[in-house]
Amino acid sequence: MHMNKALVSILACLAGLWFGLASLTATASKAQDTSPTLTPYEASYSASMSKGVNLSGSGTRSLTDQGNNVWLYRTEVESFIADIDESLVFLWEDGHVVPLRYRYRMAGFLIRNREQSIDFDWQAGIAKGKYRDKAFELELREGALDPLGYQLQLHQDLKAGKRDVSYQVIDKARYDEDRFAVIDEESISANGQTTKTLKAEKVRAEDSKRQTLMWFDPNQNHLLVRLLQIEPDGSEYELRLKDATIGN
C-alpha cells in the first residue's frame, strides 16, 4: 500500500513532464511568412523505476489541428496504478501558446480521483477553474500558461535558441513560476543510435533534493529522448521514447 501511494505521487508529478515535454512542435519558415508553425504528431513513451522495478506504464501525447489556429494537445496515460487524461485547447498566435480550456483527470484503483479544470477568458482578463472540488478565480497575467501550455512553449523557445526560460503557470488554484535551463550538450544512446542532445534541468530551490533532467534532440524538432527524475530518497524514475509519428 505504501509503494502504491508513492507511485501515485510520482505518476501525478511526472504526468505533465513525461509527455508534455515530448512535444514535437516544429518551426517552419516561408518567404512570405516567417512565424513559427506547429506540426501535428503522436508520440508514445514508457517509464521505469530504479532497482529494476517496472512501472508498467505507458502514455501517448498527441497534437492535432482543429482549424482557425485552434489546437488540441492531449495526454493519455495508462498504468497499473492510475489512468490519466489531460488536455488543452489553445490558440497558436505569433509563436505563442494562448490557453483556452485545460482539463485534467486521474482515476485508478484504491486511489482518490483527482481533477482540475481551468477556463481562460482573455477578454475579461480572468481565469476560472476548479481544483479539489473547489472553485477558484485568478486575474490573468500577461503570457499566463497552464500545466500543458508551458511545456509546448518550452520547445518553441529552445528551438529559438533560448537556454534559460521561465513561465507563469496557473496550477492548483495558484500561479507558479517554472524555470528551465540548458546545462550541457551530451551524446546518449537511444533506439540503437547515438544522438547528440541538449541536456536541460528544471531549476529548483538550492536546498531542493529533487532533480529533473531532460535530453532533447535538436535534429529532430527537439524531441525529448530521455527524462530522469531523482527523488529525495535517491529513487530514480526514467522515461524513454518508444516511437513517434509526425504529420497529418
N, C-alpha and C positions, 0 to 999 in steps of 0.2 A: 504493500500500500504506500509506504514511504517512497519507494522508487517511482511508482506511478505519479505521485504528486510532483516529484522532482522533474520528471519528464514532461508533464503537462506544463510546468512553469517554463521549461526550456522551449517547448514547442510554441507556446504563446509568444515568448520573447523573440524567437527567431523567425516566426512565420513571415513577418514582413521582410526581414533581411534575406531569408533563404531565397525567396522567389522574386521579391521586388527588385533586388539588386541584380537580378539576372536579365533585366530588360535589354532587348536587342534593338532599341531605337537607333535609327541611322540618320546621319546628316547627309543631305544631298544638295547640290547647287546647280543652278541653271543660269544661262547667260542673263535672262531677264528676271530671275528670282533667286536670291542668294540666302533666303531664310531657310533654316533647318526644317526638315520634314521627318515624319515618322514612318516606319515600315511595319506592317502587321507581322506578327510572329507567334510561335508557340514553342516553349522550352520546357523540358522536364528535368527534375533533379532527384537524387537520392541522398539520404543522410545516414550517418553512422555515429556511434558513440565510442568514447575511449574504452580501452581494455577489451575490444573486440565484441562489445555488445551491440546488436543490430537494433536500430530504432524501428525497423520495419516501416519506414515512412517514405512516401513519395509525393511529389507535388508537380502541378502544371501551372505555368504562368502564360497568359495569352494577352495580346494587344490587338484589338480589332477596330477598324474604321467604321464609324456609324454614319458618316456623311456630314457635310457642313462644318468641318473642323471639330466634330464631336467624336470622342474615342471612348472605348470601354477597355479598362485594364482590370484583369481578374486573376485571382489565385485560388486554386482548389487543392487542398492538402488532404491526404488520406493516410491514417496511421492506426496502429492497434490501440492507441490511447484516445485520439480525438480526430475529428474531421473539421476542416476549416474552409469557409467560403468567404472570400474578401474581394470587394470590387470597388472600382472608382469610375464614375462617368466624369469626363473633363473636357475642357476646350483646349486646343493647342493653338496658341497665339504668339507669333513672333519669337518662337523658340522657348516659350514658357508654358508650364502646366498651370491651367486655371481650373481648380477643382470645382465640381458642381454637386456631386452626390457620392458620398462614401458610405459603404456598408461592410460590417464585419460580424461574422458569427462563428463560434466554435462550439461544437457539441460532441459528446463522447460518452463512453460507458463509465459509470461511477464517478463522474466529474460534474461540476456545476457548469451549465451552459453560460457562455459569455457573448454579449452582443454590444455593438457600438454603431451609432449612425450619426452622420454629420451632413447637413444640407447648407450649402453656401449661397447666400443671397447677396451678390456683389452690388446690385443696385441699391439695396438698403444698407449695405455695409455690415451685415450681421450673419454669423454662423449659428445655426440652431441644431442641437443634437440630443442624443440620449446615450448615457453610459451607466451601466448597472441599474437600469430601470429608472434613472433619474434624469429629468430633462435639464439641459443647460443652454446658455446663450452667451456668445462672446462677440465682441466687436472685432471685425475683420481688420487685420493689419495688412499693409501693402506686401504682396508676394506670399501671403499665408498659404500653407500647403497642408495636406492630410498625410496619414501614415503610408499611403502608397505613392501619392504625388511627388513627395520629396525624393523618392528613390528614382523615379523616372527623370526628374530634373538633375539628379546627380550624374546620371550617364551623359546627358547632354552637356553638362558643364565640364566633365572630364574630357569629352571629345573636343571641347572648345579650348582645351589647354589649361584649364584651371586645376590647381593642385591642392587647394585648401579652401573649402566651401562650408557655409553654414546656412541652415534653413529654419524658419519659424514654422513649427508644425503643431497643428491642433490635434491633440490626442488625449483621451481620458479626461475630457472636460477642461483642459488647460493648454497653454502654449508651452512647448518645449523647444529648446534650441539644439538641433542636431548638427554636429560638425564632423567632417571627414577630411583626411589629408593623405596624399600620396607620400609614402615614406621611402620607397625604393623601386628599382627595376630588378626583376628576378625571373630566371628561367625555371619553369616547372614542367613536369610530365603530366599530360592529360590525354586520355584516349589513345595511348601509344605514341604520342608525339610530344616533342619538346617545344614549349611555347614561351616566348619572351613576354612577360607580363608587367603590368603596373601593380605594385603591392600597396594597398591602401589600408588605413586603420580608422576605426571610429574613435574620435578623440573624446576621452572621458576625463574626469577629475583626476588629479595627480595621485590621490590616495585610493583610486578605484583598483580593485583586484580582478576585475573582469576585463577581458581583452577580446576584441573582434577584429580579425584580419581578413582582407579580401584580395583576390587576384583577378585582374581584368586583362583581357587580350585586346590590345589596341588594333590589331589587324583583323579582328572580327567584330567590329562595331562595339568594342569594349565589353564584350560578353564576359560575364562572371564565370570563371572556370573552377574556382575553388573558394570556399569560405571556411574559416576556422574560428570557433569561439572557445575561449578558455575561461572556465568558471572559477570563482574564488577558492573552491575546494580542490582545484587542479584538474577537474574533469574536462575533457575535450570533446567538442561536438563538431563534426565536419560535414560539409556539403560538397558534392561533386556533380558536375554536369553529366547527364546521360545522353541527351540528344536535343536538337533544336531544328525547327523549320522556319525559315524566313520568307516572307512574301505572302501574296494573297492566297 
